[in-house]
């Protein structure tokens, strides 16, 4: 009987196994503890759970599996619901912001309509007055002038707290009129579309005194936190050199008044920095909003005018600031306004667009503040992934140090210890030195052993005007093709300054091997407008004696403004040599490039130059792949490089730095010429250059060098025409390509005939992006390395057949390859030529 009942109970349990099970609170707690550690346990894990937890012994493993499935489903639904609620709050707040913006625009339209009507009435009155010469008309006109006197701004006294408060309240009213009213005629920037995840609404001023920019956005931070971040200007305004609070005065309404002195760096080497003496007012409004407004205290207010520095020009800040309004459900709606007058008349006329552009102000100041606040908000909400084991605050500090060090090198301010040394007669490159050990060593105790040999820091800087070169395109090229302008010997010397004996090889010239770079991303901002990365420069030795010098080097690099989708007018590439195990406070000497657009001026299509073969053959596409336009867009490029030196090496390092910067300027000019959009046509005549020859000249060099070294003709010329050699080389059946042989750079292709382009599946425009080591397979690279010394001594070599790769990754077989040196008219090495015979795709 007992056996029969036990059997019935087992059958009932089997029937109930597929049904819903009601768990006790103790069982739920036990399952929740396991879920927190392992949301998706395996079958063996579930069996182990039943064995080790007695209160779960009456539950089947299948039911345990179902419980975890349901629990994961509920967790997913909870996260989705939370995300939807967050998006809904953002959309509600953004909708409110857009409605306010729409109301402001309607008020602006009404204001313009009234202004238009007033001007029409005034014109009619002027016409009537001009035709009516009676005395009554003159008397009535005089009475109108008496009844409508010009309003005078009341005098404010900045010598007393009450006077400062009156100035602050006046500045507050003007600021609010700009932030939410029609005090300034705002024009929204193209590409700035509102949305829950967009940066916000960004606009610049039109037809107002000075330059102004405005941004509105939604951030997931409380107003007090936003105010704290916004007031810490040194943390987000990269051009700010110093910000000193002279005094703090509390006000009767619970706010504060601060007197500030701020200095900003100049964007180029051709102008002085700016300084400001301002009043900053922080207070709360009746609706709970928090306001930070600021304006300059000029001599018209009386009182103090702030410190005066010889290396700076006094600029004026018109009422500016930040309006922070709390949102329902958390977060804030912020309105940022920057309105300044940079005294553009004090700089050369060619640079005045830098000081008269509201777009540049929007990018470097207004958007910088907004992006920094949004970045902090995402980090606070743990929406940013941490890479490389470094906290976001540390990475931001590294970026800040790179920018500050580069600005220091560009400006060379006397108060920082810089002094200009005599030049070699030319004024194109400025050399300045800083003999203070703190310039490089700062507070780093681990480098104090360098003090006996440390002589100082040397800066070589220059500026140049570029025509028709987009900043983003040029900086992106400089970043991705370092071998086109950098010198490995100089990089080696700069990296040596990080060692305990930094001057053991002060002018090492590791010859015989190039380098290639590997970019390792480290961090980026929310919208990828700024990227922090580590660059590894890999050395490759062609001979045993070069192996000791072909070590890898590392650079910490900051790149910004390279995204052409952004509305930015400025792009820069800043880098500093670092040790492979660099710490957060490691010493750095930043160098780099900064290019800023000037306002485009209308100009006819001038005689631009192009140096690629496609233009000579009338292929019909612009160099660089950019459509030509009739606008002559100008930009100013600033270059600054820093080096440490020993005292007795100062003159040698100065000569090296001056020559290095000049070579970089020449390289940038060639790059700018290649990537600038230019209309093609028969009128274009390339400018001969030993570094970038005309296509006809290059073809002649290739054929002549082949004949000199091999004793045979590459082909028989059909006619005596000047372009016959070029055309036959272009249509040769074998793939003929040329690559650079600079000892400080990777071997990059510079020319290919039609068969060479077909073999590598590329174009002449994209050819420069392809490196030789990427085309050859491992066997081909080993053979080339073994034959390289023979090529350099004998002038040519035959390589056995093998397999290489196209730029698209396809395998290409060839029966034999010939490599020979191409000599220029001075019998100097210009490049290496490769001819792949009887090639075909595998």
Secondary structure, DSSP 8 states (H G I E B T S, - for coil): -HHHHHHHHHHHHHHHHTS-----HHHHHHHHHHHHH-SS--HHHHHHHHHH-GGGTTS-HHHHHHHHHHHHHHHHHHHHHHHHHHHHHHHHHHHHHHHHHHHHHHHHHHHHHHHHHHHHHHHHHHHHHHH---HHHHHHHHHHHHHS---------TTSHHHHHHHHHHHHHHHHHHHHSSSS-EEE-TT----TTS--EEEEE-SSSSEEEEEEEEESS-HHHHHHHHH-GGGT-TTEEEEEEEEEEE-TTS-EEEEEEEEE--SSTTS-EEEEEEEEEEEE-TTS-EEEEEEE--GGG-S------TTEEE-EE-SEEEEEEE-TTS-EEEEEEEEEE--GGGS-GGGHHHHS-HHHHIIIIIHHHHHHHHHHHHHHTT-S---TT--HHHHHHHHHHHHHHHHHHHH--GGGTEEE---SS--SSEEEEE--GGGTTTT-GGGGGGTTT--EEEEEEEEEEEES--HHHHHHHHHH-GGGT--HHHHHHHHHTTSTTTTTTTT----S--EEEEEEEEEE-TTSSEEEEEEEEEE--SSGGGGGG---EEEEEEEES--TTS--SEEEEEEEEE-TT--TT-----EEEEEEE---EE---------SHHHHTT----GGG----SEE-EEEEEEEEEEEE-GGGHHHHHHHHHHHHHHHHHHHHHHHHHHS-----TT------SSS--HHHHHHHHHHHHHHHHSS-SS--SS--TTHHHHHHHT-SSEEEEE---TTS--BEEEE-HHHHHHHT--HHHHTT-BHHHHB-HHHHHHHHHHHHHHHHHSEEEEEEEEEE-TTS-EEEEEEEEEEEEE-TTS-EEEEEEEEES-EE-
